[in-house]
């Protein structure tokens, strides 16, 4: 089963907070996941992003594919600039 790195929404109505999770692609958005690898809070300006870079790198080496949104967040944090 393919694995994706994607956002899982938490927080109250109109107060979003996202966890960046590794999940099987066929699971629900907020359903069961394999591991939490970061958080994203879009409310402050600019948004706050917290990442576990070593775990993200591990999962990408195992074949996990980030979604477009997560990929843009990783680029914003300079994650892909550190890859060799």
C-alpha positions as CSV (number, residue, x, y, z in Angstrom):
1,X,0.0,0.0,0.0
2,X,1.5,3.4,-0.9
3,X,2.4,5.7,1.9
4,X,2.0,9.5,1.8
5,X,3.1,12.4,4.0
6,X,0.1,14.6,4.3
7,X,-1.9,17.0,6.6
8,X,-4.4,15.8,9.2
9,X,-6.8,18.6,10.4
10,X,-7.3,19.2,14.1
11,X,-8.6,22.2,16.0
12,X,-11.9,23.8,16.4
13,X,-14.3,25.3,13.8
14,X,-12.5,28.2,12.0
15,X,-9.4,27.6,14.1
16,X,-7.5,25.0,12.1
17,X,-4.4,23.2,13.3
18,X,-2.7,20.5,11.2
19,X,-0.5,17.6,12.0
20,X,1.9,16.5,9.3
21,X,1.5,12.7,9.3
22,X,2.7,9.6,7.5
23,X,-0.3,7.6,6.5
24,X,-1.4,4.9,4.0
25,X,-2.9,6.6,1.0
26,X,-6.3,4.9,1.3
27,X,-6.9,6.0,4.9
28,X,-9.2,8.9,5.8
29,X,-7.8,12.4,6.2
30,X,-8.1,12.4,9.9
31,X,-8.0,8.6,10.3
32,X,-5.4,6.2,11.4
33,X,-1.8,7.1,10.6
34,X,1.7,5.6,11.0
35,X,3.6,8.5,12.6
36,X,3.4,12.2,13.3
37,X,6.3,14.0,11.8
38,X,5.4,17.6,12.4
39,X,2.8,20.3,12.9
40,X,1.5,23.3,11.0
41,X,-0.4,26.2,12.5
42,X,-1.6,28.6,9.7
43,X,-3.2,31.2,12.0
44,X,-0.2,33.3,12.9
45,X,1.3,35.4,10.2
46,X,3.6,33.8,9.0
47,X,2.3,30.3,9.8
48,X,4.3,28.2,12.3
49,X,5.8,25.0,11.0
50,X,7.5,22.4,13.2
51,X,9.2,19.4,11.5
52,X,11.1,16.2,12.5
53,X,13.5,16.3,9.6
54,X,15.2,13.0,10.4
55,X,11.9,11.1,10.4
56,X,10.7,12.9,7.2
57,X,13.9,11.9,5.5
58,X,13.5,8.3,6.8
59,X,10.0,8.0,5.4
60,X,10.9,9.5,2.1
61,X,13.8,7.0,1.8
62,X,11.2,4.3,2.4
63,X,9.2,5.6,-0.5
64,X,6.7,7.9,1.1
65,X,5.5,10.7,-1.2
66,X,4.6,14.1,0.2
67,X,1.4,15.7,-1.0
68,X,1.6,19.0,-2.9
69,X,0.7,21.1,0.2
70,X,3.2,19.3,2.4
71,X,5.9,19.6,-0.3
72,X,5.4,23.4,-0.4
73,X,5.7,23.5,3.4
74,X,8.9,21.5,3.3
75,X,10.3,23.8,0.6
76,X,9.4,26.8,2.7
77,X,11.4,25.3,5.6
78,X,14.3,24.6,3.3
79,X,14.0,20.8,3.6
80,X,14.8,20.0,0.0
81,X,17.9,22.3,0.0
82,X,19.4,20.0,2.6
83,X,19.1,16.8,0.6
84,X,22.2,15.4,-1.0
